Amino acid sequence: MKTIFITIFEGVEVKNILRTPILENLLSNGNIRIVLFTKSQDKVDYYKKEFNDPKLIFEVVENNKTSKLDGIFSKLKFTLLRTETTSLKRKMVCEYENKYIQYYIGSVINYIFAWPIFRRISRYIDFKFVKDNTYTSFFDRYSPDLVFAAHLFEEIEINLIREAKKRGVKTIGYINSWDKVTSRCMLRLLPDKAIVFNEIVKKELIDFNEMDSDEIFVSGLPQYDFFYTRKPIPKSDFFKKINISDKKELLVYAPMGRAFSSSDWDIIDLLNSLIKERKFKKECELLVRFQPNDFVDED
């Protein structure tokens, strides 16, 4: 049986992988088992309620203390990327914190070193000399055939890529956002293959992380696949399903979730009061569309 390691440390990874046809397609192969890495046992217990296939194995990964050298490269990854966005972010921090001297020194260092040659040198030294055993026991236990890291800008996933490369295990990295390549930092280590949303992100990955074009696959956004693959039910059937009269209007509210907002319940109460006071022209019902992770800590 083949074994695939997949990271689900962040909610966006669950959205892009587990709640899309990706997981279903992988599990349809009877010769594949998947080991999912997450941050806490609470998350394991939560995800198991939704994803309980016997070929899914959940493991909790704890961040080990980083070495001084690892800490240096963790900071260096921000210095070695220069784009219009990162330059603007540095300037905003400077003006907000009044750290003008640090800003000008940092800008000079960034201008001197944020070039492909220095990024390549940094990755070489990073891979050769940074030591980390976060995933050693997992590789010994499962002997994976493939590693899929879906949030390459975090150290906990770079450590996974490092362990895989040292053992000769193929790696795939997924760029799960349209803006991170040019607004976050360089990738400390490069996967063997990368998957991106579109041609723009592909070009940025080539320009700012020196990946070969042939190693990058443009997939589109997997969480939008259902717009093409699923046929919606009639409005009358949907209203019947949620026990609302089809003669009413439907007011849909999609909360941000507690990771981004502390006012969701206030807004829900406000909308309910407006409906009760008949402030809307037509009679309506409120449908609150929670995402599965809205009230699960992502820290």
N, C-alpha and C positions, 0 to 999 in steps of 0.2 A: 504494500500500500504506500502511495506517495503522501508526503506530509508537506503542508504549506503553512508557513508562519505569516500571520496577518496582524497588524497593529490596530487597536481601536482605543487608543488613549484619549482621543478627543471625540466629542459628539459628532463633529463633521465627518469623521471616518465611518462611524456607524451609519450615518445618513447616506454617504456615498457608496458604501460597500454592502453592508448587511441588509439595508432596506431598499435594495435595488436588485435587479435580476442577476447581478454578479454572484451573490451568495448562492442563489438558486441554481445557477448554471454550474458552479463548482461542485455543489453537493449532488447534482444529478449524475456525476461520475462516481460510480460505486467504488473506485479504487483510490479515492482521495479523502484524507482527513485534514481538518483545519485546526490549527492551534491559534487561538485569539488571545492577544496580550492586552491587558487593561491595568488600571492603576490601583484598584481596591477591590476587596471582597464584596463590598456593597454593590459595586457596579456589576460584578460577576453575577450576584444573586438577582439583580434587576434584569440584566440581559438574558439570563437563562429562562425567564418567564416568557420571553418573546422568541428566543432562538434556542430550541432544545433538541436539535437533531443529534443523534448519538455520535455522529462523526465530527461534532464540534467539541473542542476542548478549550476551556478557559483557564488562563494562567494570570496571576497577579505579579506584576513586576515592580519592585521597589528600586528607586534611584539610589545607587551606591554613592558614597562620597567621592567627589571628583578629585583627581590629582591636580597639582599646581599647573602642570603642563596642559591637562585637559581644560582647566579654567582659562588658560591663556588663549587657546584656540577657540573656546566658546565666545570670548570677547572679540577675538581677531576676525571672526566671520562677519562682523558688522563693519569693521574698518576696511575690509577688502572689497566692498561693493560700493560703487558710485553710480547713481542714477539721478535723474531730476527729482524723483520722489524722495530718495534718501537724503539728498542735499537739502531739500525743503524741510524735511523732518528735523534734521540737525539744526537748521536755522530757527525753526519754531521752538525747539527745546532751549536753544541759546537765549532767545528773546523772553521766553517764559521764566527761565531760571536765572537770567542775568549772568550767564557764564560765558562772557565774550572771549576771554583769554583761552579757555578750554576749547571753545568753538573754533577759533582761528588756528590753534595748534592742531586740533583734530582734522580740520579741513586740509591743512598742508600735508599731514601724514596720509590722509585719504587720497589726495591727489597724487602723491608720490607712489603709493603702494597698491592702489585699487586698479590693477591691470592683470590681464590673463596670466602672465608669467609668474606673478607673485601668488595668485590663487592656486596655480598648479604646484608651485613649491610648497605652499601651505598644506595642501591636501597630501602631498607625498610625505612630509614630515609628520603630519597628523596621523596618518595611517601607520607609519613605521614605528613611531615612538610613544604614542598615547596608549596606555594600558588600561583595560577595563574588563571586568569579569561578570558584568551584569547578567549576561545571557549564557554564560558558559554551561551551567547545569542544564539549561533547556536544550541546548544543542546536543549535549551528551545524551540526554534522555530521549529525544525525539528524532535526532538525525534528519533534519528537514531537507527536502529536495529543492525548495524555493522559499525565498523571503520576500514578502510584500510589505513595504513601509509606506504608509499613506500620509505621513506628516513629516517630511524630511528636514524641517527647519528646527526641530527639537532634538536636544542631545540624546534623550532616551531612545530615539529612533535611529540616530546616527550610530549609537553604540551597537545597535542590532545590525546595521549595515557593516560595521567594522568587523564584528564577530563572523558574519557570513563570509565576507571577503577573505578573512584569514583562513577559513576552512574550505574555501573554494566552492561555496554555495551560491548559486545564481541569485541576483537581487533585482527587484523591480521597485522603482520609486514612483509615487503618484503625487503630482502637484495638484492639491485639492482646492486651490483658489486661483482666481484670475490675476491677483495683484501681488502675491507674496514674493515672486521672483524678483521684482523690481522695487519692492517697498520694505522687505524684511532684512534679508542678509544673504550672503553666498551660502551654497551648500558645502559643508565641511568635507563630506565624502560623496562621491557620485555613485549611484547604482549602476548596474550593468545596462538596464533598460529604464526608460521613464515614460510615463503616461501623462498627457496633458489635455486640457479642455479644448484648445483650439490652436490654430496656426500662429497666432500672436504670442501665446505663452511658449510655444515651441521655439520661435525665433529668440525670445528673451532668454530661454534656457541655454540656447546655443551661445548667445552674445555674452551673457553674464555668468555662465557656469561651465562654458567650454565643453558641453556635451556634443557628441557627433549627431548629425541630423538623422542618420540611419538608426540610431539607438532610441529615438523618440517616436512614440505612437500617439496620434491625435484621436481621442476617443469620443469627444463630445462630453456632455454632462450626464453621467449615468442616472442621477436622480430625476432626470426629465424624460427618461425612456418611456415611462408609463403614459405620457401624452400621445405616444405613437402606438403603443402595444395594447393599451386597455381601452375598451369601448365604454363610454360613460352611459349610465342608466338614465332613463327619462326623468324629467323633473318631478313628475307626479309620483313615480316610484320612490324617488329619493325622499320626498316629503313624507310619504307613507312610512318609509323605513325609520325616520327619526321622529315619527308621531306628531307631525305638524300639518295643519290643514293647508292644502295647496291654494287656498283662496287668500292666504296671508303672504306678506313679503318676508323675506329671510334676510336678517342682518347678521353677517358673519364677522367675527372678530378673531384675529390670529395673534395671541400674545407673544411677546418677545421671549418670555421665560425668565426665571430668576437669575440666570447667568448674566442677563443684559438689562433687566428692568426690575424695579421694586414697586411699580405702580400698576401692574396688570389687574390686580383685584379691585383697585380703585376705579379703573376704567370700566371693568365689568359691572360694578355697582352703579356707576354713572349711566351706562347704557340701559341697564335694567330700569332705573328710575325714570329715564326719558320715555321708555316704552310704556311704563305704567301710567305716566302722566299724559300719554298720547301726544307727544311732541312731534311725532312723525306724521306725515300726511296720510299714510296708510297703516292699517293694523299689521304689526309684524312680530316676529319671534327672533330671539337672539340665539345664535349658534356660536359657541366658543370653540375654536379649533386648536386644541392643544397638540403640540408635538410630543412624542413619547419621552423626550429628554427634558421637557420644560421645567420639571420639578425634581430633577436628579442632579446633584452637585457634579460639576465638571472639574473641580479642583482636586 
